[in-house]
Amino acid sequence: MAQPANTFDSYDAVGNREDLQDKIYQVSPEKTPVLSAIKRMTANAKFHEWQRDSLATPNKDNAVIEGDDRTGTALTATDRVANYTQLFDKVVITTSTQEATKKAGRSSEMKYQLAKGMAELKRDVEAALVSINPAVAGNSSTARKAGGLGVLLYTNALHGGAGATAAHTSGAPTTANTSGTNRTFTEALVKTAMQSVYTNSGEMPTMMSMTPSHKGTFSGFAGIAANRYNVKGGQQGVIVGGADMYMSDFGEITIVPNYVQTTAAANQVYILNPDQLAAVYLQGFKTTPLAKTGHSDKEMISTEVTFAALSEKSSAKIDNLTA
């Protein structure tokens, strides 16, 4: 079959209107799992400090002679540790022409780009939080950086080969991790880390953050024995292909696949006690108009924040994992 001669069709037309949906679909994830789970606190300066203390080792031979004339027990000072705040920002510039133009999916280009930038900024903060970035004091030509969980957690740090995390009992964690040998993520490593946390702190972590790839590995652990649900008549059978909760010898822990770790901490699994971790804000998330210098508008989105492991012994990390 063929068209009759001189048929005018849609391929010939030049005045047909476009068919564009009046909506924009966001295809990137926006969640910040660790940042959303931990405490939010306030800083008053760019160098934020907190104190940590620990109890003496239990002494089974603590026995004194009746009527003994006692002297003072030796006391230890607290650790005074710190982290630097990191200043994050994004600047949006849109022309007056674009703002006046009728657009699909948004009425204001500036408002749309600011909303998008705010989501991106939160993802940047999450990335810094779960990173192995050491703290950087900064100066007039070097930006400050907050140390991430990868350097804040060291007591219960499991490394491969010669890998190591420097302990810090004063100041900020400015020493980078020593490189180690990557190995496979195993259930044995999880059990060792959980036991280490409980032995050193008496606390039970409640959250395990890992890359989506490591989440897949985790779901294959032999300890997850049940792989089917009992079903009643008329219901569909369900095969369990993954695990979102892990019952360890030291408590129940929620497994969180964190897409941000894919680029920020691909070789780490964090076992966290969110009650003992904090994001400490010197400046909260805000939008600031910048000076207008021509036919465009400028606005800046920013925040200034650092991270505190209030009791770093109550969390753990498994480092040097095959990504």
Number of C-alpha atoms within 10 A of each C-alpha: 3 4 8 7 6 6 7 10 8 8 7 9 8 7 7 9 6 6 6 8 9 10 10 10 7 8 6 7 11 14 15 18 17 24 21 13 16 18 16 15 15 15 17 10 12 20 18 22 16 15 14 15 11 13 7 8 6 7 7 6 6 6 7 9 7 6 6 7 7 8 6 5 6 5 7 10 9 13 15 15 19 26 29 27 28 26 18 17 19 15 16 18 15 16 14 14 10 13 16 11 11 12 13 12 14 14 14 17 20 20 14 13 17 20 12 13 19 20 15 17 19 20 19 16 24 23 23 24 27 27 22 23 24 21 25 20 18 12 8 6 6 9 11 18 22 31 30 26 27 27 26 32 25 20 19 24 22 23 22 16 12 10 16 19 23 17 13 19 14 15 17 23 26 20 16 16 17 11 15 15 13 16 15 14 22 15 17 11 16 21 13 13 21 26 19 20 26 19 15 15 16 13 18 22 23 18 22 25 23 27 24 17 15 24 21 15 15 22 19 16 15 10 13 16 8 9 11 11 11 8 10 8 6 6 8 10 12 11 10 12 10 15 17 13 16 18 11 14 11 16 13 14 20 17 19 19 20 24 21 25 22 18 11 19 26 23 22 28 27 25 26 29 24 20 15 18 24 21 24 21 22 21 18 12 16 12 16 11 12 13 10 10 8 8 9 14 17 16 20 17 19 20 21 21 27 29 30 28 24 18 19 22 24 28 34 29 28 22 29 24 20 14 15
